[in-house]
Amino acid sequence: MLQPGQILQNRYQLDRSLGKAVGRQTWLAQDISLQPPEPVVVKLLSLGDGMQWEDLKLFERETLVLKQLNHPQIPKYRDSFTIEDRLFWFGLVQDYLPGESLKQLLQQGKHFSENQVRQIATSLLKLLIYLHELSPPVLHRDIKPSNVILGEDKRVYLVDFGAVQNRAAAEGATLTVVGTYGYAPIEQFGGRAVPASDLYGLGATLIHLVTGVSPAELPQKDLRIQFGDRTSLNPTFEQWISRLAEPDVDNRFPSAREALAAMQDQPPKPVYRVQSPPLPPPAPLQEIIETRSFTAPTGANITVQQSPENLSITIPGPNRWQLLLLIPIGVALTILGAMFSPVLPYLMASFSVVFFVILIVVLLVVMIYWEFLPTFAEFNQQEYCIYKRPFGWLISIDIGETRAIRDVFQTVKTFGSGKNRYEARVVVLQVGRTEVFLGKGLSEENCYWLAEVLHRWLRLN
């Protein structure tokens, strides 16, 4: 029997249960092998009387697929293991994403505006484009409010890949029927899921958001969910959601990419206030609960020059007042010099010691100088380069292909290690399987604005 405080694999200390089902348990745990410990999610499947063979197949498939996925909206795979106790346990460890699921927000009485629903749809469609355009495609097969997380960083995450299907592995084989009633399409219960099956799950989830009622509890006509009388959506947007949730797979959008393109061609629903102009269209970035303006922040010293072919960004270093931070360092070096001055003649006899001290001082000065330099970022249609110019020399921080940039967003990242760990807000460029940081230490407002400038120029879907 698993209990809070129990340590698995001499590494994962169980904190609290996140969910239980027959033969399954999900725990929030701490990875105590790291300093400081980091929160993780541990999913466990027991090989007992209540477990079906198909459960083990799905668990193994989830582990294998998660190892291959690398996307900022999917919790990353960390580890897998087995435990031989009175029961035989299979374990899967993933990143922990602090936040709340759409289901939890709905249960709390949260009402989602049309703009917020559009942004959630946009974020999930971008993720589905990534999954469905892998080779072979990956199908989630269980998109529903409880599996969509709104993180504390205001980003949308898709979790629980326990029903995932690698289509290449499943072709011609006996297929496992999975899904949740109300969110899974007819063809999926027939054991034949396709990419458009995930679009149905997305459509049903959006219907739940705009009505506040589970699609399983809404009336149907010719198997179509009837929800229009419960909302005041833009008619075009309502029709778009209805097409996602068409019972006949041939009547849905054929792909997530086409569904996203169709939605972005629609004008957003205008919102008017007394003696105020209409609100601007929703930003396509991950700002879900709040509406934020992306006009240039007041006092921002970031320089942006752009054309359809080129984008140049200059991010200044810390201002002159921040140079005052160097005073304590200068005082410390002066005191150090005074302490060593009486014994300097003796130290001169040991050149290696003097050289070592000088080297430390030089490295310290160079590191400080580097942090106070402005950062430059140049983009064109073929490639990009992020660099600094110490003493007029160009030193690149990162160079790559522009088309490899999958996403741009702002978040808070942890830097350093051990006692020197600290957090800073950055703009993140998701380039293939790596993350490139830009603008470390900028204010939240500046990061949002800079991320939006990049997002729009790169025309990311």
N, C-alpha and C positions, 0 to 999 in steps of 0.2 A: 504494500500500500504506500503510494507516494504521499509525502507530507511536506509542508513548508519548512524550509531550512535544510532539507535533505540535499546532499551533494551527489551529482551524477558524474561519472567519469573523472572524478577528482578535479572537476572544473566548473560545472554548472550548478550553482546553489539555487534551489527552487524558492521562489518568492511567494507568488500567489497563483491560484488557478484562474485561467482565462476561459475555460470551457471544458465540458466533459460529455461524452457520449459512450455508447456501448463499445468497449475495447479501445477507446480513444481518450486522450487527455492533452490539453494544451496549457502550458505554464509560462508565466513571466519568470525569468531567472536572471541571475547575475553571473557573468563569466569572470570568475575570481582568478583566472590565470593572467588577467590583465590588470595593470595598475594605472589609474583606479579601475575597479571592476566596471564592466559595461553591461547594460541590460540587453537581454536577448529573449527570443521566443523559442521554447522547446516544445515540439509536437511529438507525441508518443503514441505508438500503436502496439497493443499487446497481442501476442499470439496465444489467444485463449479460446474458450468454448464459444464466445460470442462473435469471434472474428470470422468473416468469410474470406475465401481465397481471393476474391476480387478486391477486397479491401487492401490486402498486401500488395497486389499488382498496382493499384492506384497510388499507394504510398511510395512504392519504389519508383514509379513513373514520375511522381511529383519531385522526388529527390533528384533524379537524373535530369529532368528538364530545368529545375532551378539552378543546377550547377552551370548550365549553359547560358542562362539569361543574365543580361547586364543592362539594366535600365533604371533610371533614377526613381521611377514610380513603382518599382517592384522590390519588396524586401529581399536583401541579398542573402544567398545561401552562405552559411558559415561552416557547418559540420554535420556529420551523420554518424551514428553509432548504434550498437546493440547492447542490451543489458540482459544477463542471464540471472534471473531471480526465480521466485516461485512461478512467475510468468516470464515469457521471453518478450522483451520490449525492443521495438525499433524506434530510434530517435532521429529527429531532424531539427537542426538549429538554424534560425534565421535572425536577421536584424530586427530589433524592436522599433516600431514606429509609434511614437507618442501621438495621440490624437483620438478622435471619436469616429465611429462608423456612421454612415448615413442612417442606418437603422436606429442607432442610439439617438441621433439628432431628431429623427422623426418621432420617436417615443417621448422625447422631451418637449414635443410640441413645436419644433422648429418649422417655420414656413419659408420655403425657398422661392425667391423671385424668379421671373423669367430669365433675367440676366445671369443670375447665379446658376440656374439649370443649364443655360447655354455654356457657361464656362466649365461646369462639370462634364458636360457632354464633350466639349472640345478636348479637354484633358484626357478623358478615357478613350476617345477616338484616336488620338495621337499614340496612345499606348497600344491600342489594338492594331494600328498600322504596323508598329514595330513587331508585334507577335505574329501577325498574319503574313507578313512579308519575309519572315525568316525562312530558311530552307533546311528542312521542311517546315511548313507553317505550324504554329502552336496555337491551339484553341483552349480558352479558359473553361468554357462550358458551364460556369456557375456564377455569372455576373448578377449580383443582387445587392440591395442596400447594405447588408451585413458584411459584404466582402469589399466594400469601397470605404476607404478611410480618408477623412479630412485631417491631415496632420497639423500639428501645432505650428508648422512652418507655412500653413495655408496651401499646401500642395495636395493633390489627389493621388492616392495610392490604391492599387489593386492587390488584394491579398487572397490567401487560401487557394492554392493551385492543386488542391486535392482531387479535382475532377479534370485536370488538364489532359489534353490529348495531343500527342505528336502524330499528325495525320499520316506521315509516311510509315510509321510503325504500325498504324492501325489498318491500313488499306488491306483488304482481303482477309482480315482476321476477324475473330469473334469480338464484337465490340461491347464494352461495358456501358450500360445505360445509367447515366448520372444526370443530375440537374435538380432544380427546385421548382415545384409546381407553382405556376403563375409567372415564372421568369424563364422557363425553358420552352423552346418551340416544339412543335409536333414531331419534326424530323429527328430531334434529339432523343425523344422517348422511343423512337423507332431504332435507335442505335446508330444513326447516320448523321453526325454533326458536321457542319461546314462552317467556314468563316462567318457567313451571314447568320449562323445560329447565335454567335456572340452578340451580333447587332440586335437580335430579338431581346436578349437579356438586358442589353443597354436600354432599349426602348421601354421595356417593362419597368426598369428601375426609374427612368425619367418620369413615367406615368405615375409611379408611386410618389415621386418628389412633388409633382405639380398638383396632385389631388390629395395627398396625405393618406391615401387608401391603398392597401395591397392590391395589385392587379388581379389576384385570385378572388378577391371579394367584389370586384366590379362586374357589372353586367356585360354580356357578350352578345354579339349579333353576327352570325356566320363565322364564329370563332374569333371575331375581331373584338378587342377590348374597347368598350364604350366609355370614354372619359371626358369628351368635349364639353358636356353640360356642367362639369364640376370645375372648370377653369375659365380664365379670361385671357388665354394666350393669344398672341398674334396668330391669325388663322394659318398663315404659311408655316409657322413653327409647329403648330398643332398637327398639320398634315405631315410635316417631316417626321415627327415622333411616331405618328400612326404608321408611316411607311416602315420605320424600323421594326415595329411590332406586328407587321403583316403575318398572318398565319401561314400563308403560302410563301415558301422561301424564294420563289421566282419573282414575287412582287416586292421583295425587300431590295434595299441597295445591294449591289453585288459585292461591295467591298467597303471597308472602313474609310478608305481614302476618298471614295466617291461620296459617301455619306457626309464626310467632313466638308468636302467642296460644296455640296448642295446646301449645307447649313450656313456656310460662310457667305454664300451668295444672297442670303436673306437679310433684309434690314432688321436690326433689332427693334423690339417694341419700344416706342418712345415713352419716357416717363416725364411728366410735367409737374412742376410745383408752382404755387401762386407767386407771381412776379419773378419767376426764374426761368431761364432758358431750358430747353430739353437737356437731360443728362446725356453725356457722350456715350458712344457704343462701348460695351464692356471690353476691357483689355483682355487679349487672348492669353495672358500669362496666368499663373496659378493663384490669383487673388480671388477667393471664392466667397468668403463670408462678408468681406468689406468691399466697397467700391472705392478705388483709389485713382486720382488723377495722375497721368503720366507726362504732364507738361514739365518743362525743365524746372527743377527745384530752385527756389530763391536762394541766391548766394552760392550756387554750384559753380565751381571753377573748372569743371570738366569741359574740354573743348571737343566738339564733334563737327567734322566736315564730311558731308556725304553727297554722293551722286548715285545714279543707278549702277555704276560700275565700281565705285570705290567708297570705302568708309574708313575715315581716320579718326582715332580717338586719342586724346591726351589727358591723362589723369595726373594732376600735380601731386608732388610729394607733400609731406606735412608742412604747415605754414610756419612763419618765422617765430610765432609764439611757442610752437612745439619745439623749436630749437633750444628753448630754455631747459628742456629735458637733458641736454648735453652738459649743463653746468655741473650737476653732481658727479658726472663721469670725469669731467676735467678736474674738479676738486680732488676726487679720489686719486687720479693719476699724479696730481701735484704732491699730495701727501705721500704717495708711494715713492715719488722721486726724492722727497725730503728725507724719508726714512732710510733710503739706500745711499744718500750722498756721502755720509761719513765712511761707508765701507766701499765706496765706488772704486778706489784704487786697488783694493784687494780683489774685488769682483773682476776688474779688468784682467787680472791674471787668469781668470777662468772665462775665456771668450765664449765658450758654449753656453754658460749661464746667462751672460749678457745678451747673446744672440737670441736665446729663448724668450727672455723678457721683452726684447724689442719686437720679436715676431708676434707675441701675444697682443701687444699694444697696437701694432699695425693691423692685425686681423680685426681687432675690436673696432678700430677707426673705419676700416673698409666696410665692415658689416653695417655700422651706423650710417655711413655715407650712402650705401646701397639702398637702405630703407627710405632715405630722404630724397632719393631721385624720383623724378616723374616717370610714369609708365606710358609707353606708346603702344597702340594696337592698330595695325593696318590690315584691311580686308579688301580683296577684290574677288572676282567671280571664280578664280582658280585656287588661290591660296590665302593664308593669313599669317601674320607674324606679330608676336607680342615681344617687346624688347625694352631695354633701357639704354641710356647713353652716358656711361661714366667717362669723364674726361674726353668726351667727343667720340669715344669708341662705341660701336653698336654691338651690344651683347644680347643675343636672343634668349628669351625665356621659353618660348614655344613657337614652333612653326608647323603648319599642317595644311591639309586641303580643306577649303571652305565647304565643299559638299559633304565632308565627313561630320560636320557639326549637326547633331541631331536635335539639340534642345539648348535653351539658354534660360537660366532662372537665377534668382537670388536666394541665399539661405545663410545660415550661421554654421560655420565649420570649426572644428577643433584643430589647433596647430600645436606643434611641439610634442614633448613626451615627458612622462614623470611629473616632477614638481613644476616643470616649465610649461605645462599644458595651459593653453589659453584659447578663448573663443573669439572669433572675429567674423563680421558679416562680409560676404564676398558675392561677386557675380560668378556663376559657374557656367562654363561652356562644356556641354556633354559632347565629346569628340570620340566617336567610336566607343571603345570600352574604357576610356579614360576621362577624367575631369580636369579641366584647365581653369585656374582661378584668375580673376581679374578684379582689380579695385579693392583689394583686401583692406579693411578698416574704414571704408566709406560709410556714411550714415545710411540708415535703412531707406530713407527717401531717395538718396542718390543712387543706391543699388537698384531699387525698383525702376527708376527712370532709365538708368544705363542698360539694364536687362531688356527693357521694352524697346529702346533704340536698336539694340542688336537683334532682337526678335523680329522686329518689323523689317529691318534692312535685309536680313537673311531670309525673310519670307518663310519662316518655319510654320508648318501646318500644325 
